[in-house]
Amino acid sequence: MTETAAAALEHVTVSRGVWTSLRRRPLFWISAAILAVLAVISLFPDAVGGLFGQPDPRACELRDSKLPPNAAHVFGTDLQGCDIYSNVIHGARTSLFIGVMATVIALVIAIVVGTLAAYFGGFADILISRLTDVFLGFPFILGAIIVLNSVGERTPFVVAVVLAAFSWPTLARLVRTSVRTVRNMDYISAARAMGISHTRTLVSHVVPNAIGPVLAITATMVGSIIVAESTLTFLGVGLRSPSISWGLQMANAQSYFGSSPHMLVFPALFLSVTVFALITLGDILRDALDPKGRRL
C-alpha cells in the first residue's frame, strides 16, 4: 500500500470515528436542530414571519406602540408599533449572515496565511507570525469601533468584513500549528519525493488533513462574531436602520426595558439560543476530533 493510499484510509477511519462519536451525543442533535431551524428562518423569513404575526417587519402602526404580547402580535410590538416577532425572524438573516460571512472571510485568510507560514517556514513564517502578533495585540472591539466609525455606510457586508479583519489571526495560528504537524507526515515526504508540486501537495494533502481541527473552532467563532456584532450595534457603532438585526433591536429597546421588557427579551433570547447552539456544536466537534474525546 502506498503512503497516499494509507493516508486516505486513515482519513476515512478517522471520519467514521468522528461521526460515531458525534451521533452518540444528545447535545449535538439539539444544537444541529436549533441551527437547522435558524437556517430555515434565514432562508424563508417572509413565510416564517407570517405564521404568528405581521410578515412585513416594517409595517408599523404608531397606535400599537409598545403593546405586550397578544393574539395579533405574539411577541408584542416595539416603540414604532412594529411586530417584534417579524423583526426577530428577519433579524436572524442579518445576524447569521454577518456571523457566517465574517467567519468565512477570516477562515480563507487564515488558511492562506497560516499554510504559507507553516509549510515554507523561514522568512515567510517570521513575517507572517509578526503580522499576526500585531493584529492579536490590538483589542478586537476597540479596533472594530475605530474602523466602523471611519466608514460611511455600515451595511451587513461592511460590518462582516471589519469583524473578519480582526478575527483571522486566531484562526491563522491554529492553521499554522495544524499544518506544521501535517507537514512532517510520511505521506507528505513521499509526495515531495515523487516530484509532486508544492501547490498540488498543499491543495490535495496538506490543507485537507490540517483543516479539521480548525473547522471545529469556526462554529464557535460564528457565535462570537454574532455577539460582537450585537455588542457593536448596541453601542451605536454597528448596523443602522433600515437594517434589521437582533443587536439593533436590543439597542432600540434598552431605554424601555423597565416598562416594556418584551422589546428586549425576545431578540436577546434568540441571540442567546443561537450562540449557545454554535458554541456547543463547536465544543462537541473539537472533542470528537480529539482521539481521547472519541473514546468517551
C-alpha positions in Angstrom: 0.0 0.0 0.0 1.4 3.4 -1.0 1.8 6.3 1.5 -1.0 8.2 -0.2 -3.4 5.2 0.0 -2.5 4.7 3.6 -3.2 8.4 4.3 -6.6 8.1 2.6 -7.5 5.0 4.5 -6.6 6.7 7.8 -8.7 9.7 6.8 -11.7 7.6 6.2 -11.2 5.7 9.5 -10.9 9.0 11.4 -14.0 10.4 9.7 -16.1 7.3 10.8 -14.8 7.6 14.3 -15.8 11.3 14.5 -19.3 10.6 13.2 -19.7 7.7 15.6 -18.7 10.0 18.5 -21.0 12.8 17.3 -24.2 10.8 16.9 -23.9 9.4 20.4 -24.1 12.9 21.9 -27.6 14.4 22.5 -26.2 18.0 22.6 -25.0 17.5 19.0 -28.5 16.7 17.8 -30.0 19.5 19.9 -27.5 22.1 18.5 -27.9 20.8 15.0 -31.7 21.0 15.2 -31.6 24.6 16.5 -29.2 25.6 13.7 -31.4 23.9 11.1 -34.5 25.8 12.3 -32.5 29.1 12.2 -31.3 28.2 8.7 -34.9 27.8 7.5 -35.8 31.1 9.2 -33.0 32.9 7.5 -33.8 31.4 4.1 -37.6 32.0 4.3 -38.1 34.9 6.7 -41.3 36.1 5.0 -43.0 32.7 5.2 -41.9 32.1 8.8 -42.7 35.7 9.8 -46.2 35.4 8.6 -47.0 32.3 10.7 -47.7 34.2 14.0 -47.7 37.8 13.2 -47.2 40.5 10.5 -44.9 39.2 7.8 -43.6 42.7 6.9 -41.3 43.9 9.8 -41.6 47.5 8.5 -45.5 47.5 8.5 -45.8 49.6 11.7 -48.7 51.4 13.4 -47.8 54.1 16.0 -51.1 53.5 17.7 -49.9 50.0 18.6 -46.7 51.2 20.2 -45.2 49.0 22.9 -48.0 46.6 23.0 -47.3 43.5 25.2 -47.6 40.0 23.6 -51.1 39.3 22.4 -53.1 37.3 19.9 -52.3 39.6 17.0 -48.6 40.1 17.9 -47.2 37.1 19.8 -44.0 38.9 20.8 -45.7 42.3 21.2 -44.7 45.5 19.3 -41.9 47.9 19.6 -41.8 51.7 20.0 -42.9 52.3 16.4 -45.7 49.7 16.6 -43.7 47.2 14.5 -44.3 43.5 15.1 -41.4 42.2 17.2 -41.9 38.6 16.1 -41.4 39.6 12.5 -38.4 41.7 13.3 -36.8 38.9 15.2 -37.3 36.5 12.3 -35.9 38.9 9.8 -33.1 39.9 12.1 -32.0 36.3 12.1 -30.9 36.5 8.5 -28.8 39.6 9.1 -27.2 38.4 12.3 -26.4 34.9 10.8 -25.2 36.5 7.6 -22.7 38.6 9.4 -21.5 35.7 11.6 -21.1 33.3 8.7 -19.6 35.8 6.2 -17.1 37.2 8.7 -16.0 33.7 9.7 -15.7 32.5 6.1 -13.5 35.6 5.2 -11.4 35.1 8.3 -11.0 31.4 7.6 -9.9 31.9 4.0 -7.3 34.5 5.1 -6.2 32.2 7.9 -5.8 29.1 5.6 -3.7 31.0 3.1 -1.6 32.9 5.6 -1.2 30.0 8.1 -0.4 27.4 5.5 2.2 29.5 3.8 3.9 30.3 7.1 4.0 26.7 8.3 4.7 24.9 5.1 7.5 27.0 3.8 8.9 28.3 7.1 11.9 30.6 7.1 11.4 34.3 6.3 7.7 33.7 5.4 7.0 32.2 8.8 8.7 35.0 10.6 7.0 37.8 8.6 3.5 36.3 8.9 4.0 35.5 12.6 4.9 39.1 13.4 2.0 40.4 11.3 -0.3 38.1 13.3 1.1 39.3 16.6 0.4 42.9 15.6 -3.3 42.1 14.9 -3.6 40.0 18.1 -2.1 42.8 20.1 -4.8 45.2 19.1 -8.1 45.0 21.1 -10.8 43.4 19.0 -13.7 45.6 19.9 -11.7 48.8 20.0 -10.3 48.1 16.6 -13.7 47.4 15.2 -15.1 50.6 16.7 -12.3 52.7 15.2 -12.8 51.3 11.7 -16.6 51.3 11.8 -16.6 54.9 12.9 -14.4 55.7 9.9 -16.6 54.1 7.2 -19.5 55.9 5.7 -22.1 53.1 5.2 -22.4 50.3 7.8 -24.1 47.6 5.8 -24.1 44.0 7.0 -21.3 43.2 4.5 -19.1 46.1 5.7 -19.6 45.0 9.3 -18.7 41.4 8.4 -15.5 42.5 6.6 -14.4 44.7 9.5 -15.0 41.9 12.0 -13.2 39.4 9.8 -10.2 41.7 9.6 -9.7 41.4 13.4 -10.7 37.7 13.6 -8.3 35.9 11.2 -5.2 36.0 13.4 -6.5 33.5 15.9 -7.5 31.1 13.1 -4.2 31.7 11.3 -2.3 30.5 14.4 -4.4 27.3 14.6 -3.9 26.6 10.9 -0.1 27.2 11.3 0.1 24.7 14.1 -2.0 22.1 12.3 -0.1 22.4 9.1 3.2 22.2 10.8 2.1 18.8 12.2 0.8 17.5 8.9 3.9 18.8 7.0 6.1 16.2 8.8 3.9 13.2 8.0 5.4 10.4 5.9 2.9 10.8 3.0 3.9 14.4 2.6 7.5 13.4 2.4 6.5 10.7 -0.2 4.6 13.3 -2.3 7.7 15.5 -2.3 9.9 12.6 -3.3 7.6 11.8 -6.2 8.1 15.3 -7.5 4.6 16.5 -6.9 4.5 20.3 -7.0 4.1 22.3 -3.8 0.7 23.7 -5.0 -0.7 20.2 -5.6 0.7 18.9 -2.3 -0.8 21.7 -0.4 -4.2 21.5 -2.1 -4.5 17.7 -2.2 -2.8 16.6 1.0 -1.7 19.3 3.5 -4.8 21.6 3.7 -7.5 18.8 3.7 -5.7 16.9 6.5 -4.9 20.0 8.6 -8.3 21.8 8.3 -10.3 19.5 10.6 -9.3 20.9 14.0 -9.7 24.5 12.6 -13.2 23.9 11.3 -14.3 22.8 14.8 -13.3 26.3 16.1 -15.1 28.1 13.3 -18.5 27.1 14.6 -17.6 28.8 17.9 -16.3 31.8 16.0 -19.6 32.3 14.2 -21.2 32.6 17.6 -18.5 35.0 18.8 -18.9 37.2 15.7 -22.7 37.4 16.2 -22.2 38.5 19.8 -19.6 41.1 18.6 -21.9 42.5 16.0 -24.7 42.8 18.6 -22.4 44.4 21.0 -21.1 47.0 18.5 -24.7 47.7 17.3 -25.8 48.1 21.0 -23.0 50.6 21.5 -24.2 52.6 18.4 -21.2 51.8 16.2 -22.6 48.8 14.3 -25.6 48.5 12.0 -28.0 51.3 11.4 -31.6 51.4 10.3 -33.1 50.4 8.0 -31.1 47.3 8.6 -32.7 44.7 10.9 -30.7 42.7 13.4 -31.0 41.4 16.9 -28.4 43.8 18.1 -30.2 46.8 16.6 -33.5 45.7 18.2 -31.8 45.4 21.6 -30.2 48.8 21.2 -33.5 50.4 20.4 -35.2 48.6 23.3 -32.7 49.3 26.1 -34.4 52.5 27.2 -37.7 50.8 27.6 -36.8 47.6 29.4 -38.5 48.7 32.7 -41.8 49.5 31.1 -41.8 47.1 28.1 -39.3 44.3 28.8 -40.6 42.2 25.9 -39.0 44.5 23.4 -35.6 43.4 24.7 -36.3 39.9 25.9 -37.2 38.2 22.7 -34.3 39.3 20.4 -31.9 38.6 23.3 -33.5 35.2 23.8 -33.0 34.3 20.1 -29.4 35.6 20.2 -28.6 33.6 23.3 -30.0 30.4 21.9 -28.2 30.8 18.6 -24.9 31.5 20.3 -25.4 28.6 22.7 -26.1 26.2 19.8 -23.0 27.4 17.8 -20.6 27.3 20.8 -21.9 23.9 21.9 -21.6 22.5 18.4 -18.0 23.8 18.2 -17.1 22.3 21.5 -18.6 18.9 20.5 -16.8 18.9 17.2 -13.5 19.7 18.9 -13.9 16.9 21.4 -14.9 14.5 18.6 -11.8 15.3 16.6 -9.7 14.6 19.6 -8.8 10.9 19.7 -9.3 10.9 23.5 -12.7 12.5 23.1 -13.8 9.8 20.6 -13.2 7.1 23.2 -15.7 8.7 25.6 
